[in-house]
């Protein structure tokens, strides 16, 4: 069974600037004459202003920068702050990203609660993540039938991970009777939704 959300990453201890993006290294490079760094500082400050003004996409971008280390370091609490602001401003992907940062930190209970809330608001990706946790019994009792319900909800909304999850379930008889044709159908749908793993799984069953 393949994981739906990202693997847990090591988190750097950067408590000296918790809940804020540290631009000092970039600003120092800018002062030294690095024009590209100056442009990057300006772009980041612009995103921060946009996020503070209520632009959800800007908040998500800032969160991903802190989550993925594109500014030279990873700081998940700050990433989660911006993801949460993006979620509050209406970006559904940011809502899921809040749960992903919790999961990366190993706080699966908080991740589950976040996915559950977002799924209840018809976020298809959150439903796929919640389904996975039910299927694997991560932070909650294992419940394959509940997982199938959520995967079906997710796939019906054309989420690639939800469709792939259903394919895995039918291929392995998890919560449903093993049915290779059904597995192929769901893997094919995941593939059609541009999920590479779905394409790979579909080919394996050909």
DRENBA-377261 format. One record per residue (C-alpha): residue in three letters; x, y, z. Coordinates in steps of 0.1 Angstrom, whole numbers. Example, Ala and Ser with C-alpha at 12.3 -4.5 7.8 and 13.67 -1.06 7.14 Angstrom:
DRENBA-377261
- rest, c1, c2, c3
- ala, 123, -45, 78;
- ser, 137, -11, 71;
//
This chain:
DRENBA-377261
- rest, c1, c2, c3
- unk, 0, 0, 0;
- unk, 16, 33, -10;
- unk, 16, 63, 11;
- unk, -6, 92, 1;
- unk, 11, 121, 19;
- unk, 47, 129, 20;
- unk, 73, 110, 41;
- unk, 83, 125, 74;
- unk, 113, 148, 68;
- unk, 140, 159, 92;
- unk, 132, 193, 107;
- unk, 160, 218, 113;
- unk, 160, 235, 147;
- unk, 154, 271, 138;
- unk, 137, 284, 169;
- unk, 154, 317, 167;
- unk, 130, 328, 140;
- unk, 100, 306, 146;
- unk, 68, 317, 129;
- unk, 87, 341, 106;
- unk, 106, 338, 74;
- unk, 143, 346, 80;
- unk, 154, 368, 51;
- unk, 187, 379, 67;
- unk, 210, 355, 47;
- unk, 193, 366, 14;
- unk, 194, 402, 23;
- unk, 231, 400, 31;
- unk, 238, 384, -2;
- unk, 218, 411, -19;
- unk, 239, 438, -1;
- unk, 270, 420, -15;
- unk, 257, 427, -50;
- unk, 239, 395, -60;
- unk, 211, 408, -82;
- unk, 192, 375, -83;
- unk, 191, 374, -45;
- unk, 178, 409, -44;
- unk, 150, 399, -68;
- unk, 142, 369, -46;
- unk, 140, 390, -15;
- unk, 116, 414, -32;
- unk, 95, 385, -44;
- unk, 93, 370, -10;
- unk, 84, 403, 6;
- unk, 57, 407, -20;
- unk, 43, 373, -12;
- unk, 42, 381, 25;
- unk, 23, 413, 18;
- unk, -1, 395, -5;
- unk, -7, 368, 21;
- unk, -13, 393, 48;
- unk, -38, 411, 26;
- unk, -58, 379, 22;
- unk, -45, 363, -10;
- unk, -47, 326, -3;
- unk, -24, 314, -31;
- unk, 4, 336, -18;
- unk, 1, 321, 17;
- unk, 3, 286, 2;
- unk, 34, 296, -18;
- unk, 51, 308, 13;
- unk, 41, 277, 32;
- unk, 55, 255, 5;
- unk, 88, 275, 5;
- unk, 92, 268, 42;
- unk, 81, 232, 39;
- unk, 103, 222, 10;
- unk, 134, 242, 19;
- unk, 135, 264, -12;
- unk, 148, 293, 9;
- unk, 177, 272, 21;
- unk, 161, 257, 52;
- unk, 130, 238, 64;
- unk, 108, 251, 92;
- unk, 75, 233, 94;
- unk, 58, 254, 121;
- unk, 62, 285, 99;
- unk, 51, 265, 69;
- unk, 20, 254, 88;
- unk, 13, 290, 98;
- unk, 11, 301, 62;
- unk, -8, 270, 51;
- unk, -33, 277, 78;
- unk, -37, 313, 67;
- unk, -42, 301, 31;
- unk, -68, 276, 43;
- unk, -86, 303, 63;
- unk, -86, 325, 31;
- unk, -102, 297, 11;
- unk, -74, 277, -6;
- unk, -84, 240, -3;
- unk, -49, 228, -11;
- unk, -36, 248, 18;
- unk, -60, 231, 41;
- unk, -45, 197, 32;
- unk, -10, 211, 35;
- unk, -17, 219, 71;
- unk, -22, 182, 77;
- unk, 9, 173, 57;
- unk, 31, 194, 78;
- unk, 17, 178, 109;
- unk, 24, 144, 94;
- unk, 59, 153, 85;
- unk, 65, 162, 121;
- unk, 51, 129, 132;
- unk, 20, 143, 147;
- unk, -4, 119, 130;
- unk, -33, 126, 153;
- unk, -33, 163, 143;
- unk, -28, 154, 107;
- unk, -58, 131, 108;
- unk, -80, 157, 125;
- unk, -70, 182, 98;
- unk, -78, 158, 69;
- unk, -111, 148, 85;
- unk, -123, 184, 88;
- unk, -112, 192, 53;
- unk, -128, 160, 39;
- unk, -161, 169, 56;
- unk, -159, 201, 36;
- unk, -156, 180, 4;
- unk, -119, 184, -1;
- unk, -112, 153, -22;
- unk, -74, 152, -15;
- unk, -81, 154, 22;
- unk, -105, 125, 18;
- unk, -78, 104, 1;
- unk, -54, 112, 29;
- unk, -79, 104, 56;
- unk, -88, 71, 38;
- unk, -51, 61, 38;
- unk, -49, 66, 76;
- unk, -80, 45, 82;
- unk, -67, 18, 59;
- unk, -33, 16, 76;
- unk, -46, 23, 112;
- unk, -24, 54, 116;
- unk, -35, 73, 147;
- unk, -69, 57, 145;
- unk, -82, 21, 147;
- unk, -78, 3, 113;
- unk, -110, 5, 94;
- unk, -108, -7, 58;
- unk, -146, -2, 51;
- unk, -144, 35, 62;
- unk, -113, 38, 40;
- unk, -131, 25, 10;
- unk, -160, 49, 16;
- unk, -136, 78, 16;
- unk, -116, 66, -13;
- unk, -148, 63, -33;
- unk, -158, 99, -23;
- unk, -124, 112, -33;
- unk, -123, 93, -66;
- unk, -158, 104, -75;
- unk, -146, 139, -72;
- unk, -118, 130, -97;
- unk, -89, 130, -72;
- unk, -61, 109, -86;
- unk, -49, 96, -52;
- unk, -84, 85, -43;
- unk, -87, 65, -75;
- unk, -53, 50, -70;
- unk, -62, 41, -35;
- unk, -93, 22, -47;
- unk, -72, 4, -72;
- unk, -48, -7, -45;
- unk, -77, -19, -24;
- unk, -93, -39, -51;
- unk, -59, -53, -62;
- unk, -52, -66, -27;
- unk, -87, -73, -14;
- unk, -85, -46, 13;
- unk, -120, -37, 26;
- unk, -135, -52, -6;
- unk, -134, -85, -25;
- unk, -103, -88, -46;
- unk, -112, -77, -82;
- unk, -84, -72, -107;
- unk, -107, -57, -133;
- unk, -120, -31, -108;
- unk, -84, -24, -98;
- unk, -74, -19, -134;
- unk, -104, 5, -139;
- unk, -94, 26, -110;
- unk, -57, 26, -118;
- unk, -67, 36, -154;
- unk, -87, 65, -140;
- unk, -59, 76, -118;
- unk, -36, 75, -148;
- unk, -60, 95, -169;
- unk, -58, 121, -141;
- unk, -21, 123, -146;
- unk, -10, 102, -116;
- unk, 22, 84, -126;
- unk, 19, 57, -100;
- unk, -16, 49, -112;
- unk, -2, 45, -147;
- unk, 25, 22, -134;
- unk, 0, 1, -114;
- unk, -22, -2, -144;
- unk, 6, -14, -166;
- unk, 15, -41, -139;
- unk, -19, -56, -142;
- unk, -20, -57, -180;
//
